[in-house]
Amino acid sequence: MMIERRELLMAGAGLAAAGTLAVPAAAQQHRMEGMAMSMTDCIDDCVASHRMCLETAAWLTKQGGASATASLIAMLNDCAELCQATANSMLRESALHRIVCRACADACERCAEECGRHSAHQRIARCSATCKKCAASCRTMADMSS
């Protein structure tokens, strides 16, 4: 059954009046600007760490060798997932984001430490530095007044 254009418009107007439509990206950005700058920085650091960990895990998998241990690759993937979840929790303004940030800081610190053991590889050293930066941002965010 085909929905008429008028029915779609009326349904959309009803949802908008009820306040159930998603907030436009521009409004979300405005709200983020009103928050502490450290939250925006922390989100950026989490996204950067997420990406770096995934890219490093993929690089290690392709490279092989002594550094490409299953435990390091698993840690990189776990850290990446937690970084993404943390960024998402802050973007949603979750009431639990400080708890998630604390967990992310712990995971990133461990990941940075493990990557530091393989710092002969420039790519792994960069990943370690990215995780350290994310850990510091998340620790700051978690320690902000709760």
C-alpha positions in Angstrom: 0.0 0.0 0.0 1.4 3.3 -1.0 1.4 6.1 1.6 0.1 9.4 0.4 2.4 12.5 0.6 -0.2 14.3 2.7 -0.2 11.4 5.2 3.6 11.5 5.5 3.6 15.2 6.1 0.8 15.0 8.7 2.7 12.2 10.5 5.9 14.2 10.4 4.1 17.3 11.8 2.6 15.2 14.6 6.0 13.7 15.5 7.6 17.2 15.5 4.8 18.5 17.7 5.4 15.7 20.1 9.1 16.4 20.1 10.1 12.9 19.0 12.1 13.8 15.9 15.9 13.8 16.2 17.5 17.1 17.1 19.2 18.5 13.9 23.0 18.3 13.8 23.3 22.1 13.9 21.4 22.2 17.2 23.5 19.3 18.6 26.7 21.2 17.7 25.3 24.3 19.4 24.7 22.4 22.6 28.1 20.8 22.4 29.7 24.3 22.2 27.9 25.3 25.4 29.6 22.4 27.2 33.0 22.4 28.6 35.5 22.5 25.8 37.2 19.4 27.4 34.2 17.3 26.4 34.6 18.2 22.8 38.3 17.5 23.0 37.7 14.2 24.8 35.2 13.1 22.1 37.8 14.0 19.4 40.5 12.1 21.3 38.3 9.0 21.7 37.5 9.0 18.0 41.2 9.4 17.1 42.1 6.5 19.5 39.3 4.4 18.1 40.6 4.9 14.6 44.3 4.5 15.5 43.7 1.2 17.4 41.7 -0.3 14.5 44.2 0.7 11.9 47.1 -0.6 14.0 45.4 -3.9 14.6 44.8 -4.3 10.9 48.4 -3.3 10.1 49.7 -5.8 12.6 47.5 -8.5 11.2 48.9 -7.9 7.7 52.5 -7.4 8.8 52.7 -10.5 11.0 55.9 -11.0 12.9 56.8 -11.0 16.6 54.7 -7.9 17.4 51.5 -9.3 15.9 50.5 -11.2 19.0 46.9 -12.3 19.4 46.8 -10.6 22.8 48.0 -7.2 21.4 45.6 -7.3 18.5 42.7 -8.2 20.8 43.7 -5.4 23.2 43.7 -2.9 20.3 40.3 -4.0 19.1 38.9 -3.9 22.6 40.3 -0.4 23.2 38.9 0.8 19.9 35.4 -0.5 20.8 35.5 1.2 24.2 36.8 4.5 22.7 33.9 4.5 20.2 31.3 3.7 23.0 32.8 6.5 25.1 32.6 9.0 22.3 29.0 8.0 21.6 28.0 8.3 25.3 29.3 11.9 25.4 27.6 12.8 22.1 24.4 11.5 23.5 25.0 13.4 26.8 24.5 10.1 28.7 24.2 10.4 32.4 26.7 7.6 32.6 29.4 9.1 30.4 31.8 9.8 33.3 31.7 6.1 34.3 32.3 5.1 30.7 35.1 7.7 30.5 36.8 6.2 33.5 36.7 2.7 31.9 38.0 4.1 28.7 40.9 5.9 30.5 41.9 2.6 32.1 41.7 0.7 28.9 43.7 3.3 26.9 46.4 3.4 29.6 46.7 -0.4 29.4 46.7 -0.3 25.6 49.3 2.4 25.5 51.5 0.5 28.0 51.3 -2.7 25.9 52.0 -0.8 22.7 54.9 0.8 24.4 56.5 -2.6 24.7 56.6 -2.7 20.9 57.6 0.9 20.3 60.4 -0.1 17.8 57.6 0.1 15.2 56.8 3.7 14.5 53.1 2.9 13.9 52.7 1.1 17.2 54.5 4.0 19.0 52.0 6.5 17.4 49.2 4.3 18.6 50.6 4.3 22.1 50.9 8.1 22.1 47.3 8.4 20.8 46.0 6.1 23.5 47.9 8.0 26.2 46.3 11.3 25.0 42.8 9.7 25.0 43.5 8.2 28.5 44.4 11.7 29.8 41.3 13.3 28.3 39.0 10.6 29.6 40.6 10.7 33.1 40.0 14.5 33.1 36.4 14.0 32.0 35.7 11.3 34.5 37.2 13.4 37.3 35.1 16.5 36.5 32.5 17.3 39.2 30.1 14.4 39.2 
